[in-house]
Amino acid sequence: MVLTRVTNSHVILTPTINELTWNNTTRIAGDEAVARIREPRAADGGDLVVMGSPTLVRTLLGEGLVDELQLVIMPVLLGGGKSIFPADGGLRTLELASTTISPAGVHVCTYRPVTRG
């Protein structure tokens, strides 16, 4: 699973790969992910983009570490797959920030958590 910083550095969360060959790449063991992701957020360290890990997204949503969620909805029914939504049943209210629809009917919806106050 790859986390890409907007600054073009990469963070790889993996329990198995020890040797990284990409430039500007840091390895984080999976069990350290939440704590290590909190660090740059606390220091205003820039945006992180998660690609390819519904498990990590589910964890980050559950920990309140998602500032923006971009859902890509394809006009295809598969009948299964991994969920990104936490299994704790907790309410997480989102507001639609933007939406785009491609000519093929793909919806790209950007949501932001509603701040509770």
Sequence and secondary structure as in RCSB ss.txt:
>XXXX:A:sequence
MVLTRVTNSHVILTPTINELTWNNTTRIAGDEAVARIREPRAADGGDLVVMGSPTLVRTLLGEGLVDELQLVIMP
VLLGGGKSIFPADGGLRTLELASTTISPAGVHVCTYRPVTRG
>XXXX:A:secstr
 EEEETTS EEEE SS     STTEEEE GGGHHHHHHHHHHTT   EEEES HHHHHHHHHTT  S EEEEE S
   S     S TT     EEEEEEEE TT  EEEEEEE    
